[in-house]
């Protein structure tokens, strides 16, 4: 440890090494002189006060560690002095010894009620005084140790607060960067509309959604959910986003197309990521994924499901179907089985892909929203489209869970427009 980094002694630390200061309050007589001599022999710095007023002046100026007072002073009683001693602000509580010849129960009870710590019988015997001084020293050392511990705790808390503030700043910046991974929140391609939603549970999360053009009328659309939360999940999400960027040099799905070969299909992409996770990533994390390739002119869609929640297809007539058989997560098994499927979207149809932060949202008693709840949201918001629908869905999920969002919420909404139907729906009156 460098000298500059050594902790400075607190006031409590330095006070503990100063000579204890004792104040004797009582008339000047042979008894007080004898008692003062014994205190000095015990190693205490000792001063005297003949009256209570004089004692209070010294209390204000010196804050004595130990105050020994006669039961009766010229201007007040020892108990009155004790009360003022206790009421006086100081760096420590101090130890009050009352010199008395009355050791009766009533006298001791009154003394304790006034704040007296101990009693010393007159005439004072040296062994008894030494015992009382030892008790006073134990109390002061305990108080000093506690004060020093509190000072160190305050310093540690201040340092922790500074560290937390720095982490908060870093996480806020990381959130901005992660939100920037979703380059476009919506896209329109012919009759096809794509809308994205990304809501981390904390500053940063492990969900990722997006789309990119492949070639001709084909688009790539993806939704990922990395296990866990926080920095580890966010870092893996950032790396995966590079492999799914719009750059053909970096995008795994597009790389093969540079040589005139068909781009990597949905199933092949899932297997590529699985091999990458097992062979290149030194982590216990895994992720679920939906990846689809869609022709925006014909509505044809090819999709792979790798452990991600079932996409929900809502036809133009309002009927709802949950697609896929599940498939295995990516990064867990060496020979995984993914679910590949094809479907045709027609005008007025829409496909909703959500993370489990939607269906697993729960009430305070633990009841999850589930597939039925998601279907209810789709039916209730049938007249909404695009971001208006996604925002309404996010609000419904938040209300269902009473605002307690424990997991990231993300979604992709794919809609084949039917302009005539949308006009009719928007013209319908809404009910409260």
Secondary structure as a PSIPRED ss2 file (coil, helix, strand):
# PSIPRED VFORMAT (PSIPRED V4.0)

   1 X C   1.000  0.000  0.000
   2 X C   1.000  0.000  0.000
   3 X H   0.000  1.000  0.000
   4 X H   0.000  1.000  0.000
   5 X H   0.000  1.000  0.000
   6 X C   1.000  0.000  0.000
   7 X C   1.000  0.000  0.000
   8 X C   1.000  0.000  0.000
   9 X C   1.000  0.000  0.000
  10 X C   1.000  0.000  0.000
  11 X H   0.000  1.000  0.000
  12 X H   0.000  1.000  0.000
  13 X H   0.000  1.000  0.000
  14 X H   0.000  1.000  0.000
  15 X H   0.000  1.000  0.000
  16 X C   1.000  0.000  0.000
  17 X C   1.000  0.000  0.000
  18 X C   1.000  0.000  0.000
  19 X C   1.000  0.000  0.000
  20 X C   1.000  0.000  0.000
  21 X E   0.000  0.000  1.000
  22 X E   0.000  0.000  1.000
  23 X E   0.000  0.000  1.000
  24 X E   0.000  0.000  1.000
  25 X E   0.000  0.000  1.000
  26 X C   1.000  0.000  0.000
  27 X C   1.000  0.000  0.000
  28 X C   1.000  0.000  0.000
  29 X C   1.000  0.000  0.000
  30 X H   0.000  1.000  0.000
  31 X H   0.000  1.000  0.000
  32 X H   0.000  1.000  0.000
  33 X H   0.000  1.000  0.000
  34 X H   0.000  1.000  0.000
  35 X H   0.000  1.000  0.000
  36 X H   0.000  1.000  0.000
  37 X H   0.000  1.000  0.000
  38 X H   0.000  1.000  0.000
  39 X H   0.000  1.000  0.000
  40 X H   0.000  1.000  0.000
  41 X H   0.000  1.000  0.000
  42 X C   1.000  0.000  0.000
  43 X C   1.000  0.000  0.000
  44 X C   1.000  0.000  0.000
  45 X E   0.000  0.000  1.000
  46 X E   0.000  0.000  1.000
  47 X E   0.000  0.000  1.000
  48 X E   0.000  0.000  1.000
  49 X E   0.000  0.000  1.000
  50 X C   1.000  0.000  0.000
  51 X C   1.000  0.000  0.000
  52 X H   0.000  1.000  0.000
  53 X H   0.000  1.000  0.000
  54 X H   0.000  1.000  0.000
  55 X H   0.000  1.000  0.000
  56 X H   0.000  1.000  0.000
  57 X H   0.000  1.000  0.000
  58 X H   0.000  1.000  0.000
  59 X H   0.000  1.000  0.000
  60 X H   0.000  1.000  0.000
  61 X H   0.000  1.000  0.000
  62 X H   0.000  1.000  0.000
  63 X C   1.000  0.000  0.000
  64 X C   1.000  0.000  0.000
  65 X C   1.000  0.000  0.000
  66 X E   0.000  0.000  1.000
  67 X E   0.000  0.000  1.000
  68 X E   0.000  0.000  1.000
  69 X E   0.000  0.000  1.000
  70 X E   0.000  0.000  1.000
  71 X C   1.000  0.000  0.000
  72 X E   0.000  0.000  1.000
  73 X C   1.000  0.000  0.000
  74 X C   1.000  0.000  0.000
  75 X C   1.000  0.000  0.000
  76 X C   1.000  0.000  0.000
  77 X E   0.000  0.000  1.000
  78 X H   0.000  1.000  0.000
  79 X H   0.000  1.000  0.000
  80 X H   0.000  1.000  0.000
  81 X H   0.000  1.000  0.000
  82 X H   0.000  1.000  0.000
  83 X H   0.000  1.000  0.000
  84 X H   0.000  1.000  0.000
  85 X H   0.000  1.000  0.000
  86 X H   0.000  1.000  0.000
  87 X H   0.000  1.000  0.000
  88 X C   1.000  0.000  0.000
  89 X C   1.000  0.000  0.000
  90 X C   1.000  0.000  0.000
  91 X C   1.000  0.000  0.000
  92 X C   1.000  0.000  0.000
  93 X C   1.000  0.000  0.000
  94 X C   1.000  0.000  0.000
  95 X E   0.000  0.000  1.000
  96 X E   0.000  0.000  1.000
  97 X E   0.000  0.000  1.000
  98 X E   0.000  0.000  1.000
  99 X E   0.000  0.000  1.000
 100 X E   0.000  0.000  1.000
 101 X C   1.000  0.000  0.000
 102 X C   1.000  0.000  0.000
 103 X C   1.000  0.000  0.000
 104 X C   1.000  0.000  0.000
 105 X H   0.000  1.000  0.000
 106 X H   0.000  1.000  0.000
 107 X H   0.000  1.000  0.000
 108 X H   0.000  1.000  0.000
 109 X H   0.000  1.000  0.000
 110 X H   0.000  1.000  0.000
 111 X H   0.000  1.000  0.000
 112 X H   0.000  1.000  0.000
 113 X H   0.000  1.000  0.000
 114 X H   0.000  1.000  0.000
 115 X C   1.000  0.000  0.000
 116 X C   1.000  0.000  0.000
 117 X C   1.000  0.000  0.000
 118 X E   0.000  0.000  1.000
 119 X E   0.000  0.000  1.000
 120 X E   0.000  0.000  1.000
 121 X E   0.000  0.000  1.000
 122 X C   1.000  0.000  0.000
 123 X C   1.000  0.000  0.000
 124 X C   1.000  0.000  0.000
 125 X C   1.000  0.000  0.000
 126 X H   0.000  1.000  0.000
 127 X H   0.000  1.000  0.000
 128 X H   0.000  1.000  0.000
 129 X H   0.000  1.000  0.000
 130 X H   0.000  1.000  0.000
 131 X H   0.000  1.000  0.000
 132 X H   0.000  1.000  0.000
 133 X H   0.000  1.000  0.000
 134 X H   0.000  1.000  0.000
 135 X H   0.000  1.000  0.000
 136 X H   0.000  1.000  0.000
 137 X H   0.000  1.000  0.000
 138 X H   0.000  1.000  0.000
 139 X H   0.000  1.000  0.000
 140 X H   0.000  1.000  0.000
 141 X H   0.000  1.000  0.000
 142 X H   0.000  1.000  0.000
 143 X H   0.000  1.000  0.000
 144 X H   0.000  1.000  0.000
 145 X H   0.000  1.000  0.000
 146 X H   0.000  1.000  0.000
 147 X H   0.000  1.000  0.000
 148 X H   0.000  1.000  0.000
 149 X H   0.000  1.000  0.000
 150 X H   0.000  1.000  0.000
 151 X H   0.000  1.000  0.000
 152 X H   0.000  1.000  0.000
 153 X H   0.000  1.000  0.000
 154 X H   0.000  1.000  0.000
 155 X H   0.000  1.000  0.000
 156 X H   0.000  1.000  0.000
 157 X H   0.000  1.000  0.000
 158 X H   0.000  1.000  0.000
 159 X H   0.000  1.000  0.000
 160 X H   0.000  1.000  0.000
 161 X H   0.000  1.000  0.000
 162 X H   0.000  1.000  0.000
 163 X H   0.000  1.000  0.000
 164 X H   0.000  1.000  0.000
 165 X H   0.000  1.000  0.000
 166 X H   0.000  1.000  0.000
 167 X H   0.000  1.000  0.000
 168 X H   0.000  1.000  0.000
 169 X H   0.000  1.000  0.000
 170 X H   0.000  1.000  0.000
 171 X H   0.000  1.000  0.000
 172 X H   0.000  1.000  0.000
 173 X H   0.000  1.000  0.000
 174 X H   0.000  1.000  0.000
 175 X H   0.000  1.000  0.000
 176 X H   0.000  1.000  0.000
 177 X H   0.000  1.000  0.000
 178 X H   0.000  1.000  0.000
 179 X H   0.000  1.000  0.000
 180 X H   0.000  1.000  0.000
 181 X H   0.000  1.000  0.000
 182 X C   1.000  0.000  0.000
 183 X C   1.000  0.000  0.000
 184 X C   1.000  0.000  0.000
 185 X C   1.000  0.000  0.000
 186 X E   0.000  0.000  1.000
 187 X E   0.000  0.000  1.000
 188 X E   0.000  0.000  1.000
 189 X E   0.000  0.000  1.000
 190 X C   1.000  0.000  0.000
 191 X C   1.000  0.000  0.000
 192 X E   0.000  0.000  1.000
 193 X E   0.000  0.000  1.000
 194 X E   0.000  0.000  1.000
 195 X E   0.000  0.000  1.000
 196 X E   0.000  0.000  1.000
 197 X E   0.000  0.000  1.000
 198 X E   0.000  0.000  1.000
 199 X E   0.000  0.000  1.000
 200 X C   1.000  0.000  0.000
 201 X C   1.000  0.000  0.000
 202 X C   1.000  0.000  0.000
 203 X C   1.000  0.000  0.000
 204 X C   1.000  0.000  0.000
 205 X C   1.000  0.000  0.000
 206 X C   1.000  0.000  0.000
 207 X E   0.000  0.000  1.000
 208 X E   0.000  0.000  1.000
 209 X E   0.000  0.000  1.000
 210 X E   0.000  0.000  1.000
 211 X E   0.000  0.000  1.000
 212 X E   0.000  0.000  1.000
 213 X E   0.000  0.000  1.000
 214 X E   0.000  0.000  1.000
 215 X E   0.000  0.000  1.000
 216 X C   1.000  0.000  0.000
 217 X C   1.000  0.000  0.000
 218 X E   0.000  0.000  1.000
 219 X E   0.000  0.000  1.000
 220 X E   0.000  0.000  1.000
 221 X E   0.000  0.000  1.000
 222 X E   0.000  0.000  1.000
 223 X E   0.000  0.000  1.000
 224 X E   0.000  0.000  1.000
 225 X E   0.000  0.000  1.000
 226 X E   0.000  0.000  1.000
 227 X C   1.000  0.000  0.000
 228 X C   1.000  0.000  0.000
 229 X C   1.000  0.000  0.000
 230 X H   0.000  1.000  0.000
 231 X H   0.000  1.000  0.000
 232 X H   0.000  1.000  0.000
 233 X H   0.000  1.000  0.000
 234 X H   0.000  1.000  0.000
 235 X H   0.000  1.000  0.000
 236 X H   0.000  1.000  0.000
 237 X H   0.000  1.000  0.000
 238 X H   0.000  1.000  0.000
 239 X H   0.000  1.000  0.000
 240 X H   0.000  1.000  0.000
 241 X H   0.000  1.000  0.000
 242 X H   0.000  1.000  0.000
 243 X H   0.000  1.000  0.000
 244 X C   1.000  0.000  0.000
 245 X C   1.000  0.000  0.000
 246 X C   1.000  0.000  0.000
 247 X C   1.000  0.000  0.000
 248 X C   1.000  0.000  0.000
 249 X C   1.000  0.000  0.000
 250 X C   1.000  0.000  0.000
 251 X C   1.000  0.000  0.000
 252 X H   0.000  1.000  0.000
 253 X H   0.000  1.000  0.000
 254 X H   0.000  1.000  0.000
 255 X H   0.000  1.000  0.000
 256 X H   0.000  1.000  0.000
 257 X H   0.000  1.000  0.000
 258 X H   0.000  1.000  0.000
 259 X H   0.000  1.000  0.000
 260 X C   1.000  0.000  0.000
 261 X C   1.000  0.000  0.000
 262 X C   1.000  0.000  0.000
 263 X C   1.000  0.000  0.000
 264 X C   1.000  0.000  0.000
 265 X C   1.000  0.000  0.000
 266 X H   0.000  1.000  0.000
 267 X H   0.000  1.000  0.000
 268 X H   0.000  1.000  0.000
 269 X H   0.000  1.000  0.000
 270 X H   0.000  1.000  0.000
 271 X H   0.000  1.000  0.000
 272 X H   0.000  1.000  0.000
 273 X H   0.000  1.000  0.000
 274 X H   0.000  1.000  0.000
 275 X H   0.000  1.000  0.000
 276 X H   0.000  1.000  0.000
 277 X H   0.000  1.000  0.000
 278 X H   0.000  1.000  0.000
 279 X H   0.000  1.000  0.000
 280 X C   1.000  0.000  0.000
 281 X C   1.000  0.000  0.000
 282 X C   1.000  0.000  0.000
 283 X C   1.000  0.000  0.000
 284 X C   1.000  0.000  0.000
 285 X C   1.000  0.000  0.000
 286 X C   1.000  0.000  0.000
 287 X E   0.000  0.000  1.000
 288 X E   0.000  0.000  1.000
 289 X E   0.000  0.000  1.000
 290 X E   0.000  0.000  1.000
 291 X E   0.000  0.000  1.000
 292 X E   0.000  0.000  1.000
 293 X E   0.000  0.000  1.000
 294 X E   0.000  0.000  1.000
 295 X E   0.000  0.000  1.000
 296 X C   1.000  0.000  0.000
 297 X C   1.000  0.000  0.000
 298 X C   1.000  0.000  0.000
 299 X C   1.000  0.000  0.000
 300 X E   0.000  0.000  1.000
 301 X E   0.000  0.000  1.000
 302 X E   0.000  0.000  1.000
 303 X E   0.000  0.000  1.000
 304 X E   0.000  0.000  1.000
 305 X E   0.000  0.000  1.000
 306 X E   0.000  0.000  1.000
 307 X E   0.000  0.000  1.000
 308 X C   1.000  0.000  0.000
 309 X C   1.000  0.000  0.000
 310 X C   1.000  0.000  0.000
 311 X C   1.000  0.000  0.000
 312 X E   0.000  0.000  1.000
 313 X E   0.000  0.000  1.000
 314 X E   0.000  0.000  1.000
 315 X C   1.000  0.000  0.000
 316 X C   1.000  0.000  0.000
 317 X C   1.000  0.000  0.000
 318 X C   1.000  0.000  0.000
 319 X C   1.000  0.000  0.000
 320 X E   0.000  0.000  1.000
 321 X E   0.000  0.000  1.000
 322 X E   0.000  0.000  1.000
 323 X C   1.000  0.000  0.000
 324 X C   1.000  0.000  0.000
 325 X C   1.000  0.000  0.000
 326 X C   1.000  0.000  0.000
 327 X C   1.000  0.000  0.000
 328 X C   1.000  0.000  0.000
 329 X C   1.000  0.000  0.000
 330 X E   0.000  0.000  1.000
 331 X C   1.000  0.000  0.000
 332 X C   1.000  0.000  0.000
 333 X C   1.000  0.000  0.000
 334 X C   1.000  0.000  0.000
 335 X C   1.000  0.000  0.000
 336 X C   1.000  0.000  0.000
 337 X C   1.000  0.000  0.000
 338 X C   1.000  0.000  0.000
 339 X E   0.000  0.000  1.000
 340 X E   0.000  0.000  1.000
 341 X E   0.000  0.000  1.000
 342 X E   0.000  0.000  1.000
 343 X E   0.000  0.000  1.000
 344 X E   0.000  0.000  1.000
 345 X C   1.000  0.000  0.000
 346 X C   1.000  0.000  0.000
 347 X C   1.000  0.000  0.000
 348 X C   1.000  0.000  0.000
 349 X C   1.000  0.000  0.000
 350 X E   0.000  0.000  1.000
 351 X E   0.000  0.000  1.000
 352 X E   0.000  0.000  1.000
 353 X E   0.000  0.000  1.000
 354 X E   0.000  0.000  1.000
 355 X C   1.000  0.000  0.000
 356 X H   0.000  1.000  0.000
 357 X H   0.000  1.000  0.000
 358 X H   0.000  1.000  0.000
 359 X H   0.000  1.000  0.000
 360 X C   1.000  0.000  0.000
 361 X C   1.000  0.000  0.000
 362 X E   0.000  0.000  1.000
 363 X C   1.000  0.000  0.000
 364 X C   1.000  0.000  0.000
 365 X C   1.000  0.000  0.000
 366 X C   1.000  0.000  0.000
 367 X C   1.000  0.000  0.000
 368 X E   0.000  0.000  1.000
 369 X C   1.000  0.000  0.000
 370 X H   0.000  1.000  0.000
 371 X H   0.000  1.000  0.000
 372 X H   0.000  1.000  0.000
 373 X H   0.000  1.000  0.000
 374 X H   0.000  1.000  0.000
 375 X H   0.000  1.000  0.000
 376 X H   0.000  1.000  0.000
 377 X H   0.000  1.000  0.000
 378 X H   0.000  1.000  0.000
 379 X H   0.000  1.000  0.000
 380 X H   0.000  1.000  0.000
 381 X C   1.000  0.000  0.000
 382 X C   1.000  0.000  0.000
 383 X C   1.000  0.000  0.000
 384 X C   1.000  0.000  0.000
 385 X C   1.000  0.000  0.000
 386 X H   0.000  1.000  0.000
 387 X H   0.000  1.000  0.000
 388 X H   0.000  1.000  0.000
 389 X H   0.000  1.000  0.000
 390 X H   0.000  1.000  0.000
 391 X H   0.000  1.000  0.000
 392 X H   0.000  1.000  0.000
 393 X H   0.000  1.000  0.000
 394 X H   0.000  1.000  0.000
 395 X H   0.000  1.000  0.000
 396 X H   0.000  1.000  0.000
 397 X H   0.000  1.000  0.000
 398 X H   0.000  1.000  0.000
 399 X H   0.000  1.000  0.000
 400 X H   0.000  1.000  0.000
 401 X C   1.000  0.000  0.000
 402 X C   1.000  0.000  0.000
 403 X C   1.000  0.000  0.000
 404 X C   1.000  0.000  0.000
 405 X C   1.000  0.000  0.000
 406 X C   1.000  0.000  0.000
 407 X C   1.000  0.000  0.000
 408 X C   1.000  0.000  0.000
 409 X E   0.000  0.000  1.000
 410 X E   0.000  0.000  1.000
 411 X E   0.000  0.000  1.000
 412 X E   0.000  0.000  1.000
 413 X E   0.000  0.000  1.000
 414 X E   0.000  0.000  1.000
 415 X E   0.000  0.000  1.000
 416 X E   0.000  0.000  1.000
 417 X C   1.000  0.000  0.000
 418 X C   1.000  0.000  0.000
 419 X H   0.000  1.000  0.000
 420 X H   0.000  1.000  0.000
 421 X H   0.000  1.000  0.000
 422 X H   0.000  1.000  0.000
 423 X H   0.000  1.000  0.000
 424 X H   0.000  1.000  0.000
 425 X H   0.000  1.000  0.000
 426 X H   0.000  1.000  0.000
 427 X H   0.000  1.000  0.000
 428 X C   1.000  0.000  0.000
 429 X C   1.000  0.000  0.000
 430 X C   1.000  0.000  0.000
 431 X C   1.000  0.000  0.000
 432 X C   1.000  0.000  0.000
